[in-house]
Amino acid sequence: MAAESNTHRHGGQPLYDFQRLGIPPRPVIDFSVNVNPLGPPPEVTEAWNGWRHDIHSYPSPDGAGVLRFYQKRFGLAMDSVLAGNGSTELIYLAPRALDLKTAAVAAPSFHDYSRSILLNGGQILEFPDLENNGEGWEKKAIKILPQIDALFIGNPNNPTGQLISAEGILAMAERFPDKFFLVDEAFIQFVENRCRYSLLHPDRLRSNIVVFHSLTKFYALAGLRLGAAISHPETIARLRKHKEPWSVSLPAERSAEVLATCETYEEKTCTLINKERQAMAKFALQSPLMEALPPTANFILARWTATSDLDNLLCALLTRGLYIRDARNFCGLTGNWFRFAILGEKENELLRRAFLQLEKEVR
């Protein structure tokens, strides 16, 4: 596999590792993708067949169903929201529309932050950051901001889970009004005390802050590609001038509107993830086989310490029908780093048992 495609490789590809490691393929429980273990909301699945009669129709040019979701769910004015074919489309749009030629990215983080700038003919300044400490991160960011056009912030960051307070981001944006702050909140709805960190509120919109939000992680709709960029209406207007029409499909639009009615599903998700996050974090932090960072969302980043090669862990888990994310292709992660999602109680127990078995095998 070419270097670029390997760098850009995400989770959810067990066949690749089965072939690479010479293991006969078999069904797996996939811990490599960070999607809601409850599956899509029942309100969406129940309505799905009713939409089949409309597949001959065009969606709205601007994804109006998505705009209405953010209006109903977060109280955001429709002119402060730009709908997209997943938040990743809008991450690539922003550097082009805002003419961003230099940006800083904490490493490790989501690969597409850097790639979006590079494809726009720009340059990336990376600063290493694995401490999972918001205060230390802010000091590094403030030091580098005079040299750049924009700062990418994963909040919570993927894969580290690092969180930055909303007040901290707003203070930086006020201190550097001529810089853009590109904040990815793809996993923010999994975070406990979300309001402390999220900028998805009418009072927190700023013209130099663009928030990217995904509807595919929390609502388990990854195949639909559904998300938005949120900012002050003036900035959204700038982005919209460079945005292609009809990029949000009609099923995605319809699904977004239904999501605004899924309060019970949201509550069940938060209850499940909060409970299982505590259990998995306790296990990971105590395991002699790994060194784990404290989780904040629905995934945990850890370093395999039992042997010198992460492939030993990948092989052992794949033969047990368990698949985790090989994190060695994240820029800034040197060594045997891996990431695993927090799933349901039964699935998480299977992963814990596998690690307990491995404790005996690697001695």
Secondary structure, 3 states (H helix, E strand, C coil): CCHHHHHCCCCCCHHHHHHHHCCCCCCCEECCCCCCCCCCCHHHHHHHHHHHHHCCCCCCCCCHHHHHHHHHHHCCCHHHEEEECCHHHHHHHHHHHHCCCEEEEEECCCHHHHHHHHCCCCEEEEEECCCCCHHHHHHHHHHHHHHCCEEEEECCCCCCCCCCCHHHHHHHHHHCCCCEEEEECCCHHHCCCHHHCCCCCHHHCCCCEEEEEECCCCCCCHHHCCEEEECCHHHHHHHHCCCCCCCCCHHHHHHHHHHCCCHHHHHHHHHHHHHHHHHHHHHHHHCCCEEECCCCCCEEEEEECCCCCHHHHHHHHHCCCEECEECCCCCCCCCCEEEEECCCHHHHHHHHHHHHHHHHHCC
